[in-house]
Amino acid sequence: MDHNVASFRLFPGITDYSIKSFLSPPIKGIIMESYGCGNIPNAKGKIIALLKEASDRGVVIVNVSQCNKGNVVDLYETSKGLKEAGVVAGGDMTSEVEI
């Protein structure tokens, strides 16, 4: 197991600074727990820009749902932006399986 893989859970009010800190080197992989079907709070596109920047550096980012029986799909606008940023949809996998 690589110690440079982490998991973080999105929540209302999470700051860009917090996300940027999670994505900073030496991180190699992130399990991102998002809302519902893979949605994120993305005011003004800042979070997607940070995720794309990390993905472009080679950080693997997997998006999983916080819901017990959730399934991450490219259904809504923010989840489509995640795909374009290089974020991998985790489908119905749990955080524990992803790590």
TIMI-2910 file (N, C-alpha, C, CB; in pm, 1 decimal, decimal comma, always signed):
<rs>
+----------+----------+----------+----------+----------+----------+----------+----------+----------+----------+----------+----------+------+
!      n_x !      n_y !      n_z !     ca_x !     ca_y !     ca_z !      c_x !      c_y !      c_z !     cb_x !     cb_y !     cb_z ! resn !
+----------+----------+----------+----------+----------+----------+----------+----------+----------+----------+----------+----------+------+
!    +84,4 !   -117,8 !     +0,0 !     +0,0 !     +0,0 !     +0,0 !    +89,2 !   +124,6 !     +0,0 !    -96,2 !     -0,5 !   +122,5 !  Met !
!    +57,4 !   +217,2 !    -85,2 !   +132,6 !   +342,6 !    -94,3 !    +81,9 !   +440,0 !    +11,5 !   +120,2 !   +404,8 !   -236,3 !  Asp !
!   +172,6 !   +496,9 !    +87,9 !   +134,8 !   +591,9 !   +192,8 !   +101,7 !   +730,5 !   +137,7 !   +246,4 !   +603,3 !   +294,3 !  His !
!   +119,5 !   +748,6 !     +8,5 !    +88,0 !   +876,9 !    -54,1 !    -47,4 !   +875,3 !   -124,1 !   +196,4 !   +914,1 !   -153,5 !  Asn !
!   -136,5 !   +789,6 !    -74,7 !   -274,9 !   +784,7 !   -121,4 !   -363,3 !   +822,5 !     -3,6 !   -312,7 !   +642,3 !   -178,6 !  Val !
!   -457,9 !   +912,2 !    -27,2 !   -542,9 !   +961,0 !    +82,0 !   -688,7 !   +963,8 !    +38,0 !   -498,0 !  +1101,8 !   +127,6 !  Ala !
!   -774,2 !   +980,0 !   +134,6 !   -917,2 !   +989,6 !   +109,6 !   -969,1 !  +1117,3 !   +174,1 !   -992,4 !   +864,8 !   +164,1 !  Ser !
!  -1055,9 !  +1187,4 !   +104,6 !  -1120,8 !  +1301,6 !   +168,9 !  -1267,1 !  +1308,0 !   +130,1 !  -1050,5 !  +1432,4 !   +131,4 !  Phe !
!  -1345,4 !  +1353,7 !   +225,1 !  -1490,6 !  +1361,8 !   +210,8 !  -1529,8 !  +1507,9 !   +190,3 !  -1563,0 !  +1301,5 !   +335,4 !  Arg !
!  -1597,9 !  +1535,7 !    +81,4 !  -1645,7 !  +1671,3 !    +56,2 !  -1760,7 !  +1704,2 !   +150,2 !  -1689,8 !  +1687,5 !    -90,7 !  Leu !
!  -1771,7 !  +1829,3 !   +186,7 !  -1880,1 !  +1874,7 !   +274,1 !  -1913,7 !  +2018,5 !   +237,7 !  -1840,6 !  +1862,8 !   +425,3 !  Phe !
!  -2036,7 !  +2061,8 !   +267,0 !  -2073,8 !  +2200,3 !   +237,3 !  -1979,4 !  +2297,2 !   +308,4 !  -2220,1 !  +2227,6 !   +279,1 !  Pro !
!  -1924,2 !  +2388,9 !   +235,1 !  -1835,0 !  +2488,2 !   +293,2 !  -1687,8 !  +2452,0 !   +287,6 !  -1873,0 !  +2511,3 !   +433,3 !  Gly !
!  -1653,3 !  +2335,5 !   +231,4 !  -1511,5 !  +2300,8 !   +220,0 !  -1442,5 !  +2409,5 !   +137,4 !  -1492,1 !  +2158,7 !   +154,5 !  Ile !
!  -1323,8 !  +2445,8 !   +176,8 !  -1253,9 !  +2555,4 !   +109,4 !  -1161,6 !  +2503,8 !     -0,7 !  -1173,4 !  +2636,9 !   +210,6 !  Thr !
!  -1134,6 !  +2591,0 !    -95,0 !  -1038,4 !  +2558,8 !   -200,5 !   -902,6 !  +2528,1 !   -138,5 !  -1026,8 !  +2675,2 !   -302,1 !  Asp !
!   -868,7 !  +2601,1 !    -32,8 !   -740,5 !  +2581,5 !    +34,9 !   -728,3 !  +2439,3 !    +89,1 !   -724,1 !  +2682,9 !   +149,0 !  Tyr !
!   -834,9 !  +2388,4 !   +148,8 !   -833,5 !  +2251,7 !   +202,6 !   -810,6 !  +2150,1 !    +91,3 !   -965,6 !  +2220,8 !   +275,9 !  Ser !
!   -881,2 !  +2167,8 !    -18,0 !   -867,3 !  +2074,5 !   -129,7 !   -727,9 !  +2083,8 !   -189,8 !   -973,6 !  +2102,3 !   -237,1 !  Ile !
!   -677,8 !  +2205,1 !   -205,1 !   -543,0 !  +2223,4 !   -259,2 !   -439,8 !  +2154,5 !   -170,4 !   -509,9 !  +2373,3 !   -272,8 !  Lys !
!   -458,2 !  +2161,7 !    -39,5 !   -366,9 !  +2095,4 !    +53,9 !   -369,4 !  +1944,3 !    +35,7 !   -402,9 !  +2131,1 !   +198,2 !  Ser !
!   -488,6 !  +1887,4 !    +19,7 !   -500,3 !  +1743,0 !     -2,5 !   -429,0 !  +1699,7 !   -129,6 !   -647,0 !  +1702,3 !     -9,3 !  Phe !
!   -431,1 !  +1784,2 !   -230,3 !   -377,7 !  +1748,4 !   -361,3 !   -229,9 !  +1781,0 !   -379,1 !   -456,0 !  +1817,8 !   -467,1 !  Leu !
!   -168,0 !  +1839,8 !   -278,5 !    -28,1 !  +1881,6 !   -288,8 !    +67,6 !  +1762,7 !   -282,5 !     +5,2 !  +1980,5 !   -177,9 !  Ser !
!   +184,9 !  +1774,9 !   -348,2 !   +286,2 !  +1669,7 !   -339,2 !   +322,7 !  +1644,5 !   -193,6 !   +412,0 !  +1707,5 !   -420,4 !  Pro !
!   +354,1 !  +1522,8 !   -160,4 !   +387,4 !  +1408,5 !   -246,7 !   +269,7 !  +1317,3 !   -279,0 !   +494,4 !  +1327,5 !   -182,1 !  Pro !
!   +147,1 !  +1366,0 !   -269,5 !    +29,5 !  +1281,4 !   -291,2 !    +31,2 !  +1220,8 !   -431,7 !    -99,8 !  +1362,6 !   -269,9 !  Ile !
!     -4,6 !  +1093,4 !   -441,6 !     -8,0 !  +1022,9 !   -570,2 !   -149,1 !   +981,1 !   -608,9 !    +81,8 !   +900,5 !   -565,2 !  Lys !
!   -236,2 !   +970,4 !   -509,9 !   -372,5 !   +927,3 !   -537,8 !   -468,7 !   +977,8 !   -432,8 !   -379,8 !   +776,6 !   -546,2 !  Gly !
!   -590,9 !  +1006,8 !   -476,0 !   -694,8 !  +1058,9 !   -386,8 !   -824,4 !   +982,4 !   -412,5 !   -715,8 !  +1212,7 !   -407,8 !  Ile !
!   -889,1 !   +942,0 !   -304,3 !  -1025,4 !   +891,5 !   -310,8 !  -1112,6 !  +1007,5 !   -263,6 !  -1046,2 !   +759,2 !   -222,3 !  Ile !
!  -1191,0 !  +1063,7 !   -353,5 !  -1274,0 !  +1179,4 !   -321,9 !  -1418,2 !  +1133,5 !   -302,6 !  -1264,6 !  +1287,3 !   -433,8 !  Met !
!  -1471,1 !  +1151,6 !   -182,9 !  -1609,0 !  +1112,9 !   -152,9 !  -1700,6 !  +1231,8 !   -180,7 !  -1623,3 !  +1064,9 !     -4,5 !  Glu !
!  -1779,8 !  +1219,1 !   -286,9 !  -1865,2 !  +1329,5 !   -331,9 !  -2010,7 !  +1305,4 !   -294,7 !  -1852,6 !  +1348,6 !   -483,2 !  Ser !
!  -2096,3 !  +1400,2 !   -330,8 !  -2239,2 !  +1392,8 !   -299,8 !  -2313,1 !  +1307,5 !   -402,4 !  -2300,3 !  +1533,5 !   -294,5 !  Tyr !
!  -2414,7 !  +1237,4 !   -357,2 !  -2508,7 !  +1168,6 !   -446,1 !  -2444,8 !  +1088,4 !   -556,8 !  -2599,4 !  +1266,7 !   -506,2 !  Gly !
!  -2471,8 !  +1127,6 !   -680,3 !  -2423,0 !  +1055,2 !   -798,7 !  -2288,0 !  +1106,1 !   -847,1 !  -2523,9 !  +1066,0 !   -911,1 !  Cys !
!  -2211,4 !  +1168,0 !   -760,1 !  -2078,6 !  +1214,6 !   -797,9 !  -2066,7 !  +1364,2 !   -811,5 !  -2039,0 !  +1152,4 !   -924,5 !  Gly !
!  -2154,6 !  +1437,4 !   -747,8 !  -2154,1 !  +1583,3 !   -758,1 !  -2063,8 !  +1646,9 !   -653,3 !  -2295,5 !  +1637,5 !   -744,1 !  Asn !
!  -2013,2 !  +1763,7 !   -686,8 !  -1925,8 !  +1837,7 !   -595,8 !  -1970,5 !  +1982,9 !   -588,2 !  -1778,3 !  +1828,8 !   -641,4 !  Ile !
!  -1935,8 !  +2052,1 !   -478,2 !  -1959,3 !  +2196,9 !   -474,7 !  -1851,8 !  +2261,3 !   -560,9 !  -1956,6 !  +2253,8 !   -326,5 !  Pro !
!  -1888,9 !  +2333,1 !   -662,8 !  -1788,5 !  +2384,5 !   -756,1 !  -1813,2 !  +2530,4 !   -790,9 !  -1786,9 !  +2301,0 !   -883,1 !  Asn !
!  -1820,9 !  +2612,9 !   -690,4 !  -1842,8 !  +2755,4 !   -713,0 !  -1731,6 !  +2813,5 !   -799,6 !  -1851,1 !  +2830,5 !   -579,4 !  Ala !
!  -1772,3 !  +2873,6 !   -908,3 !  -1680,8 !  +2941,8 !   -999,8 !  -1575,4 !  +2849,0 !  -1061,0 !  -1612,0 !  +3054,3 !   -927,3 !  Lys !
!  -1597,1 !  +2718,8 !  -1057,1 !  -1505,9 !  +2624,5 !  -1122,1 !  -1372,7 !  +2603,5 !  -1053,7 !  -1480,5 !  +2669,0 !  -1258,0 !  Gly !
!  -1354,3 !  +2656,9 !   -933,9 !  -1224,1 !  +2648,8 !   -867,6 !  -1184,2 !  +2506,1 !   -831,8 !  -1225,1 !  +2733,2 !   -743,0 !  Lys !
!  -1278,5 !  +2428,2 !   -781,0 !  -1244,5 !  +2292,9 !   -737,6 !  -1206,3 !  +2206,5 !   -857,4 !  -1362,0 !  +2229,4 !   -661,2 !  Ile !
!  -1281,9 !  +2216,4 !   -964,7 !  -1248,3 !  +2137,2 !  -1083,6 !  -1111,9 !  +2178,5 !  -1137,6 !  -1356,5 !  +2153,8 !  -1193,0 !  Ile !
!  -1080,3 !  +2306,4 !  -1133,4 !   -948,9 !  +2352,5 !  -1179,6 !   -837,3 !  +2292,2 !  -1094,4 !   -941,4 !  +2506,6 !  -1175,8 !  Ala !
!   -857,2 !  +2286,2 !   -962,7 !   -756,6 !  +2225,5 !   -874,2 !   -741,3 !  +2076,3 !   -902,1 !   -794,5 !  +2247,6 !   -726,9 !  Leu !
!   -853,3 !  +2008,5 !   -925,1 !   -848,2 !  +1865,3 !   -954,8 !   -778,3 !  +1840,0 !  -1088,1 !   -990,0 !  +1805,8 !   -957,1 !  Leu !
!   -805,7 !  +1923,3 !  -1187,8 !   -740,2 !  +1907,8 !  -1318,3 !   -590,7 !  +1930,9 !  -1306,8 !   -800,2 !  +2004,6 !  -1420,9 !  Lys !
!   -552,5 !  +2031,3 !  -1232,1 !   -410,4 !  +2060,5 !  -1211,9 !   -339,4 !  +1939,8 !  -1149,7 !   -392,7 !  +2185,5 !  -1122,2 !  Glu !
!   -400,6 !  +1880,4 !  -1048,9 !   -341,3 !  +1763,3 !   -983,7 !   -337,6 !  +1644,0 !  -1079,3 !   -420,2 !  +1726,9 !   -856,4 !  Ala !
!   -445,5 !  +1623,0 !  -1151,8 !   -451,0 !  +1512,7 !  -1247,6 !   -343,6 !  +1528,4 !  -1354,9 !   -589,9 !  +1505,0 !  -1312,6 !  Ser !
!   -323,1 !  +1649,7 !  -1401,9 !   -219,8 !  +1676,9 !  -1501,9 !    -79,9 !  +1648,1 !  -1447,8 !   -228,5 !  +1822,0 !  -1548,4 !  Asp !
!    -62,1 !  +1656,0 !  -1315,7 !    +66,2 !  +1623,5 !  -1251,3 !    +82,5 !  +1473,4 !  -1229,8 !    +77,9 !  +1696,1 !  -1117,3 !  Arg !
!    -21,6 !  +1396,3 !  -1261,7 !    -13,1 !  +1251,9 !  -1245,4 !    -83,0 !  +1196,6 !  -1123,1 !   +127,1 !  +1212,4 !  -1240,9 !  Gly !
!   -150,1 !  +1282,3 !  -1046,3 !   -225,5 !  +1234,9 !   -930,2 !   -351,0 !  +1163,4 !   -980,5 !   -262,8 !  +1353,6 !   -833,7 !  Val !
!   -371,1 !  +1040,0 !   -934,2 !   -490,9 !   +964,4 !   -971,0 !   -601,3 !  +1002,4 !   -873,0 !   -464,3 !   +809,0 !   -969,7 !  Val !
!   -712,8 !  +1050,5 !   -924,8 !   -825,1 !  +1093,6 !   -841,2 !   -946,3 !  +1009,0 !   -877,8 !   -855,5 !  +1246,7 !   -859,6 !  Ile !
!   -999,0 !   +937,8 !   -778,3 !  -1116,2 !   +853,3 !   -799,7 !  -1232,5 !   +912,7 !   -721,4 !  -1088,7 !   +705,3 !   -756,3 !  Val !
!  -1343,6 !   +930,6 !   -789,4 !  -1463,2 !   +989,3 !   -730,4 !  -1559,7 !   +878,5 !   -688,9 !  -1531,2 !  +1086,9 !   -829,5 !  Asn !
!  -1590,6 !   +871,3 !   -559,2 !  -1689,1 !   +774,9 !   -508,8 !  -1799,1 !   +851,1 !   -436,6 !  -1622,6 !   +669,8 !   -413,6 !  Val !
!  -1914,4 !   +788,6 !   -424,5 !  -2028,2 !   +852,5 !   -357,9 !  -2021,3 !   +835,3 !   -206,9 !  -2159,4 !   +795,4 !   -410,6 !  Ser !
!  -2066,7 !   +936,4 !   -134,0 !  -2079,9 !   +926,1 !    +11,2 !  -2199,7 !   +839,5 !    +49,4 !  -2093,6 !  +1065,4 !    +73,6 !  Gln !
!  -2290,6 !   +818,2 !    -43,7 !  -2412,5 !   +740,9 !    -15,8 !  -2380,1 !   +592,6 !     -1,7 !  -2517,2 !   +762,0 !   -127,5 !  Cys !
!  -2450,0 !   +525,9 !    +89,1 !  -2426,6 !   +383,2 !   +110,9 !  -2445,9 !   +300,2 !    -15,0 !  -2518,0 !   +332,3 !   +218,7 !  Asn !
!  -2545,1 !   +335,3 !    -93,8 !  -2571,7 !   +260,4 !   -215,9 !  -2564,2 !   +351,7 !   -337,5 !  -2709,1 !   +192,6 !   -208,7 !  Lys !
!  -2478,5 !   +450,5 !   -329,3 !  -2465,7 !   +546,1 !   -438,2 !  -2383,9 !   +491,1 !   -552,9 !  -2403,8 !   +673,4 !   -388,4 !  Gly !
!  -2398,8 !   +552,6 !   -668,0 !  -2327,4 !   +513,6 !   -787,8 !  -2283,8 !   +640,7 !   -859,4 !  -2415,5 !   +423,4 !   -880,0 !  Asn !
!  -2155,0 !   +657,2 !   -881,4 !  -2104,3 !   +777,4 !   -946,4 !  -2122,7 !   +763,9 !  -1097,3 !  -1954,7 !   +801,4 !   -910,7 !  Val !
!  -2196,5 !   +857,6 !  -1154,5 !  -2223,1 !   +859,0 !  -1298,3 !  -2202,1 !  +1000,9 !  -1351,1 !  -2368,1 !   +809,0 !  -1329,3 !  Val !
!  -2180,1 !  +1011,5 !  -1481,3 !  -2161,6 !  +1142,3 !  -1545,3 !  -2297,2 !  +1197,2 !  -1587,1 !  -2066,3 !  +1131,9 !  -1668,4 !  Asp !
!  -2382,8 !  +1223,8 !  -1489,5 !  -2520,5 !  +1262,1 !  -1517,1 !  -2543,1 !  +1413,2 !  -1511,2 !  -2612,3 !  +1193,7 !  -1419,7 !  Leu !
!  -2480,8 !  +1479,2 !  -1415,3 !  -2503,7 !  +1621,7 !  -1394,1 !  -2382,3 !  +1703,0 !  -1438,7 !  -2535,3 !  +1649,6 !  -1246,4 !  Tyr !
!  -2399,5 !  +1832,2 !  -1449,2 !  -2295,3 !  +1920,6 !  -1501,8 !  -2163,7 !  +1909,7 !  -1425,9 !  -2343,1 !  +2063,1 !  -1498,3 !  Glu !
!  -2168,0 !  +1910,4 !  -1292,5 !  -2041,9 !  +1905,0 !  -1217,6 !  -1971,6 !  +1771,8 !  -1234,7 !  -2067,0 !  +1930,6 !  -1070,1 !  Thr !
!  -2047,3 !  +1662,7 !  -1243,7 !  -1981,4 !  +1533,2 !  -1261,6 !  -1921,0 !  +1521,5 !  -1401,7 !  -2081,0 !  +1418,6 !  -1237,0 !  Ser !
!  -1980,3 !  +1586,0 !  -1500,2 !  -1921,8 !  +1587,4 !  -1634,6 !  -1790,8 !  +1665,7 !  -1634,0 !  -2020,6 !  +1648,7 !  -1736,8 !  Lys !
!  -1787,0 !  +1775,5 !  -1559,1 !  -1664,1 !  +1853,7 !  -1547,1 !  -1552,5 !  +1774,2 !  -1481,4 !  -1690,2 !  +1980,4 !  -1468,1 !  Gly !
!  -1588,3 !  +1687,9 !  -1387,9 !  -1488,7 !  +1603,2 !  -1322,3 !  -1422,8 !  +1509,8 !  -1423,1 !  -1553,1 !  +1522,0 !  -1208,9 !  Leu !
!  -1502,3 !  +1452,6 !  -1510,5 !  -1448,4 !  +1362,7 !  -1613,1 !  -1350,0 !  +1438,1 !  -1701,6 !  -1562,5 !  +1301,9 !  -1698,7 !  Lys !
!  -1386,6 !  +1558,4 !  -1741,6 !  -1299,0 !  +1640,2 !  -1825,6 !  -1170,4 !  +1678,3 !  -1753,1 !  -1371,9 !  +1766,1 !  -1870,7 !  Glu !
!  -1175,4 !  +1682,9 !  -1619,9 !  -1057,3 !  +1716,5 !  -1539,8 !   -968,0 !  +1594,9 !  -1515,1 !  -1100,1 !  +1776,7 !  -1406,5 !  Ala !
!  -1009,4 !  +1477,8 !  -1563,5 !   -927,5 !  +1358,3 !  -1546,4 !   -961,5 !  +1276,0 !  -1424,1 !   -785,6 !  +1396,7 !  -1539,9 !  Gly !
!  -1072,9 !  +1309,1 !  -1358,5 !  -1115,9 !  +1234,3 !  -1240,3 !  -1185,7 !  +1106,4 !  -1286,4 !  -1210,7 !  +1320,6 !  -1150,0 !  Val !
!  -1149,1 !   +995,0 !  -1224,1 !  -1205,1 !   +864,4 !  -1259,0 !  -1332,4 !   +840,8 !  -1178,8 !  -1102,3 !   +750,9 !  -1232,9 !  Val !
!  -1441,1 !   +803,7 !  -1245,7 !  -1566,3 !   +771,2 !  -1176,8 !  -1552,8 !   +633,3 !  -1113,8 !  -1688,1 !   +776,0 !  -1274,8 !  Ala !
!  -1574,1 !   +626,4 !   -982,8 !  -1560,1 !   +500,7 !   -910,2 !  -1681,5 !   +410,6 !   -918,3 !  -1530,5 !   +528,8 !   -768,3 !  Gly !
!  -1784,8 !   +451,0 !   -991,1 !  -1904,9 !   +368,8 !  -1003,5 !  -1968,2 !   +344,1 !   -868,3 !  -1872,4 !   +236,3 !  -1070,5 !  Gly !
!  -1993,2 !   +217,2 !   -837,2 !  -2055,5 !   +184,0 !   -708,8 !  -1954,8 !   +133,8 !   -605,3 !  -2162,9 !    +79,2 !   -729,6 !  Asp !
!  -1826,1 !   +156,1 !   -630,2 !  -1723,6 !   +112,4 !   -535,2 !  -1725,5 !   +198,7 !   -409,6 !  -1584,6 !   +116,9 !   -600,1 !  Met !
!  -1693,6 !   +137,2 !   -297,8 !  -1684,0 !   +211,0 !   -172,0 !  -1543,4 !   +266,9 !   -156,9 !  -1720,2 !   +120,5 !    -51,3 !  Thr !
!  -1525,5 !   +358,8 !    -65,1 !  -1393,4 !   +416,7 !    -39,0 !  -1293,3 !   +309,3 !     +0,1 !  -1401,9 !   +522,5 !    +71,1 !  Ser !
!  -1337,2 !   +214,2 !    +82,0 !  -1247,5 !   +109,1 !   +129,6 !  -1197,0 !    +21,8 !    +14,7 !  -1318,5 !    +22,5 !   +233,4 !  Glu !
!  -1283,0 !     -7,0 !    -80,2 !  -1243,0 !    -87,4 !   -195,7 !  -1143,0 !    -10,4 !   -280,9 !  -1366,0 !   -127,2 !   -280,0 !  Val !
!  -1165,0 !   +117,3 !   -297,9 !  -1078,2 !   +199,9 !   -381,9 !   -935,1 !   +206,2 !   -329,3 !  -1134,6 !   +340,1 !   -392,4 !  Glu !
!   -919,8 !   +214,5 !   -198,4 !   -785,5 !   +226,2 !   -141,0 !   -715,1 !    +94,6 !   -155,3 !   -790,3 !   +269,2 !     +7,2 !  Ile !
+----------+----------+----------+----------+----------+----------+----------+----------+----------+----------+----------+----------+------+
</rs>
